[in-house]
């Protein structure tokens, strides 16, 4: 029996095509994983295009997308749902994960390591052959819609000593590694997203590469593609290049004055 | 001779030490025998006053006399006379410092110093004050750098003339920052300070000693000299960011190679960029700072744009010359120097090459870093105008390298022609070999037309190698023949702004070993019909700090072959790379320390060999070094992260547990659920309480580091060795464990044979993390082999007595155990046995192996879940702590 069409399915569909430039074979990998409904883990540094990729794939596959940004106070009930009081009555309200399971959407748990440890256990039965969601409060075991897929993203470099996924969680996913694209592709992306000419975009990317060289000197992470796009967008708004780079790239990266100075030197050299 | 004898005997009879001093004094004066009579008279005179004074004179007179400076001697006598009025006790320390100065040949400062002494000691002050001055003065003056000493002492004289008590304050001020001021600035500062002192003694004193904010600010404002040490870190960070390879700035004083006089402002050797200790060219501090930056930016361009990767073979191919035109003795010469050797006037070839190379760098910088060109070019142009030689070659340099307009003369036109050729060639191919091609094309004409003042000599210029095709500049008729036929010329070498002449020999010396290996390898490959350029192999080796792998070599050959459309995967199975790469030298430490004997498991006998291994247990002798702070500095970001992470690991005393049926407090979230469930007519959970539980952590860890020879191996992409990285990891480890408060101990081991196992203690459990421990870490160096079983047994002995609840032995190694009669299975079995013994004593043994690919043998050695492999040692500093954290979480 085909699954009933969920009413808010439309609101979760992505209608306009997001800009995405493939940097490896991630699209075909993802399609294959989706075909077999294998849960996917996207690994990579911040701002390298993980979230954009998910949006793009949801658009390509024409599947609704529900995104949950995980944080330290995310309890299992925030994902599954809870009873609410309504006119002195208790009404069950589905959480985002439950909704995705019901409607057959892609549920994207962004930065999953940020979530509390107990929440990750909720996704275990969903990510093996059972494909079920246990709603303890209602005593319901909800089988997942055939189109449902769980994606988590995770940044291995980020707070790694503090937070790490348990092996039992990790080993339920196929993983796709993301990294900053090569110079040529990254310039194309920055040019397209920031709406600037390619020559300037190459310079911005060059700057980012140089900044990534001093990552171990005190930057937690190198300059991300996202920051480059921000800089490009500022430049597009007639902000002088050096100013835009400082505002969008240097200042967000670090508070260390010495590093700022080095980055300013690089900006002065390149532009 | 008689006088010497008499004097010695006479003085010896007064006091033996006086006699010895006189004998030594005469000995010293053998280089200046004419001063002996003076010496004789003066020591006789002094000796008559008493043997103490006699001895002082006997010791401190010779350095004065050997200078043969009458003024100095007079002043010396005069000063001593004045000081004697205060007492003989005032002489020793000040005169000792005078001798040090004179021994260093600094007569000028000595004169000023003597005047200072006579001025000070002619004033009235108490015994205590004079005693204090006698010791304070030499100590303070000893801190002044010799090159600035004269005028710094002069300023001290000004100060003491005002008030003797200011001497000490001045010395404090010097320590606090006055030493950074130039001569004029210091003089101005002292004038201000003295004026202040006259108006208000207290504030004047604080001003002079830089205790007051005003003093500090004035000093900082005045200071225009920039010191390399002030900007070194920033420059290093910049270099790391811009060119991404390990290259750092250093003081020119540290350069080991010969440099021209006057020394250039900047020179580099492939690992370091050498810059002057201080720059005070401009009157503004920021301008001087800019010079440092500009020089660094320029010099680093050589590395970014591969100047020193010049390959003679490529250059000859480009110029269409099929074989080396002359046989040149190429021993100890870089490719570039060999190239210059092809030309009759090497220096001219070198200068032409420099012109084109600097031009190439200008073009490339303009393309990639227009900002650098904007900052640097005006500076270079200004300097060029200042040092202008007004020779055609200099104008050519100015046109091509500095983009300046040539003079509006025939030479100018000619130079423009060269420039057009240069622009065209560089536009086609911007590699360094293009410059060689340009030299080939222009040398002859430059020789004929551009160099100055030919002398009259009958010899015609030596012929130039025949070339196949190529562009030839037709010199304007008016220049044709000028100098031709007149032969050997007095060639005036090109003068380049900031002395930035190309020095290919210096980087060559640094990487000579790589060059040799690359040459050998190239020839071996050539024998097999595989063509690779030497410079490409060398580049690969430099990038990997000397390590070559067959895979990378294959890729290199494959890439080359692809260019020539002859692509096929080369077979390099015949090649034994380790044969070519030389053995790394090792150094030994003397054997000493307490001896322990341990058993060893013999897997062949299936039994222990008792009292088999002799372990000598001792502390490493620490050396003063800045390794520890610099490692901390280098991993600043990581340290911050680690401190944070370990701060969290530290038991906070109390931990909150949720979902308890009884406890200290309600959990509000659970309470809300309880109400909801009740409303929904569900059975609510009764786990509504939170509990606070006291948590403690009782961990003791011993980190056992393998210090075998193999840890001397270089790490790819880094100029550090495996040991260096391990040491950096130790630094971070210490920092982290200091935060978390776990008891920890560090030891290293190495040795040769069963009787020569060394166990080096770096830090004991009960030792604080002080400088001694830090210096011991710095002193750790690769030693000999790895007899792991004995070392583990000894470590267990050390750990056994520690009362902690959790005891952990962490073995950090870079491979399998290996020693004389201790190989393969035997070694693995014994080590495994030692680990089992430790585990039976409730000591957890975990291992981290670096620089080794995962191997099933490691499971056999340590047990399958008890070890971690870090294939790339560079990740060690980060991972060691992650592993430790995971292990003790």
Boltz contact constraints between the chains, C-beta under 6 A:
constraints:
  - contact:
      token1: [A, 83]
      token2: [B, 676]
      max_distance: 6.0
  - contact:
      token1: [A, 83]
      token2: [B, 680]
      max_distance: 6.0
  - contact:
      token1: [A, 90]
      token2: [B, 679]
      max_distance: 6.0
  - contact:
      token1: [A, 90]
      token2: [B, 680]
      max_distance: 6.0
  - contact:
      token1: [A, 161]
      token2: [B, 645]
      max_distance: 6.0
  - contact:
      token1: [A, 161]
      token2: [B, 882]
      max_distance: 6.0
  - contact:
      token1: [A, 161]
      token2: [B, 885]
      max_distance: 6.0
  - contact:
      token1: [A, 162]
      token2: [B, 645]
      max_distance: 6.0
  - contact:
      token1: [A, 210]
      token2: [B, 241]
      max_distance: 6.0
  - contact:
      token1: [A, 210]
      token2: [B, 242]
      max_distance: 6.0
  - contact:
      token1: [A, 213]
      token2: [B, 240]
      max_distance: 6.0
  - contact:
      token1: [A, 213]
      token2: [B, 241]
      max_distance: 6.0
  - contact:
      token1: [A, 213]
      token2: [B, 244]
      max_distance: 6.0
  - contact:
      token1: [A, 214]
      token2: [B, 237]
      max_distance: 6.0
  - contact:
      token1: [A, 214]
      token2: [B, 240]
      max_distance: 6.0
  - contact:
      token1: [A, 214]
      token2: [B, 241]
      max_distance: 6.0
  - contact:
      token1: [A, 217]
      token2: [B, 237]
      max_distance: 6.0
  - contact:
      token1: [A, 218]
      token2: [B, 636]
      max_distance: 6.0
  - contact:
      token1: [A, 218]
      token2: [B, 637]
      max_distance: 6.0
  - contact:
      token1: [A, 261]
      token2: [B, 234]
      max_distance: 6.0
  - contact:
      token1: [A, 262]
      token2: [B, 237]
      max_distance: 6.0
  - contact:
      token1: [A, 262]
      token2: [B, 238]
      max_distance: 6.0
  - contact:
      token1: [A, 262]
      token2: [B, 241]
      max_distance: 6.0
  - contact:
      token1: [A, 265]
      token2: [B, 238]
      max_distance: 6.0
  - contact:
      token1: [A, 266]
      token2: [B, 241]
      max_distance: 6.0
  - contact:
      token1: [A, 268]
      token2: [B, 371]
      max_distance: 6.0
  - contact:
      token1: [A, 269]
      token2: [B, 369]
      max_distance: 6.0
  - contact:
      token1: [A, 269]
      token2: [B, 371]
      max_distance: 6.0
  - contact:
      token1: [A, 269]
      token2: [B, 372]
      max_distance: 6.0
  - contact:
      token1: [A, 270]
      token2: [B, 369]
      max_distance: 6.0
  - contact:
      token1: [A, 270]
      token2: [B, 371]
      max_distance: 6.0
  - contact:
      token1: [A, 271]
      token2: [B, 371]
      max_distance: 6.0
